[in-house]
Amino acid sequence: MAKKSKEEMVFEDISSSSPKSIKPIAELEEHSNRAFKNIDKTIKTLAFVVSIGIFLIFAVLAAVLIILDKIFFVISIGLIVVGAILAIIIMFLIYGTGHIISQNNEILKKL
């Protein structure tokens, strides 16, 4: 707050005299610890969900091709194989990220 006088302006530092400013920071850290406590398990679960979703999309595309015409049978088999490989690669990448976070949390607990 600024106090005006005729000759000069004086500024008061009110934040250093208030102990209440520490409490919201502690509450925020506690909330973030609760919110991200199981983020590694969430990411690992998300890896399986995403990979199953990708595989299902490719399987549906393959089924549509077979329904359209039997000539596309070989192409639909190729789509299923490509979809499975892509789903596995993406699952490993996302799951690996969750596993790294899990190991990092274990290291932090030991320190």
LINQUIDA-V594983 format. One record per backbone hydrogen bond with DSSP energy under -1.0 kcal/mol. NH is the residue of the N-H (numbers start at 0). CO is the residue of the C=O. E is the energy in kcal/mol with one decimal. If there is no record, write none. Layout:
<<NH:CO:E> <NH:CO:E>>
This chain:
<<2:9:-2.3> <4:7:-1.4> <9:2:-1.8> <11:0:-1.8> <21:18:-1.1> <25:21:-1.8> <26:22:-2.4> <27:23:-2.2> <28:24:-2.2> <29:25:-2.2> <30:26:-2.3> <31:27:-2.4> <32:28:-2.0> <33:29:-1.9> <34:30:-2.7> <35:31:-2.0> <41:37:-1.9> <42:38:-2.3> <43:39:-2.0> <44:40:-2.2> <45:41:-2.4> <46:42:-1.7> <47:43:-1.3> <48:44:-2.1> <49:45:-2.7> <50:46:-2.1> <51:47:-2.3> <52:48:-2.2> <53:49:-2.4> <54:50:-2.3> <55:51:-2.5> <56:52:-2.1> <57:53:-2.1> <58:54:-2.4> <59:55:-2.5> <60:56:-2.2> <61:57:-2.2> <62:58:-2.4> <63:59:-2.5> <64:60:-2.0> <65:61:-2.0> <66:62:-2.4> <67:63:-2.3> <68:64:-2.0> <71:68:-1.2> <72:69:-1.3> <75:71:-2.5> <76:72:-2.1> <77:73:-2.1> <78:74:-2.2> <79:75:-2.1> <80:76:-2.2> <81:77:-2.8> <82:78:-2.7> <83:79:-2.3> <84:80:-2.4> <85:81:-2.8> <86:82:-2.4> <87:83:-2.2> <88:84:-2.4> <89:85:-2.4> <90:86:-2.3> <91:87:-2.4> <92:88:-2.0> <93:89:-2.4> <94:90:-2.9> <95:91:-2.3> <96:92:-1.5> <97:93:-1.8> <98:94:-2.4> <99:95:-2.3> <100:96:-2.0> <101:97:-2.0> <102:98:-2.6> <103:99:-2.4> <104:100:-2.3> <105:101:-1.9> <106:102:-2.2> <107:103:-2.4> <108:104:-2.1> <109:105:-1.7> <110:106:-1.6>>
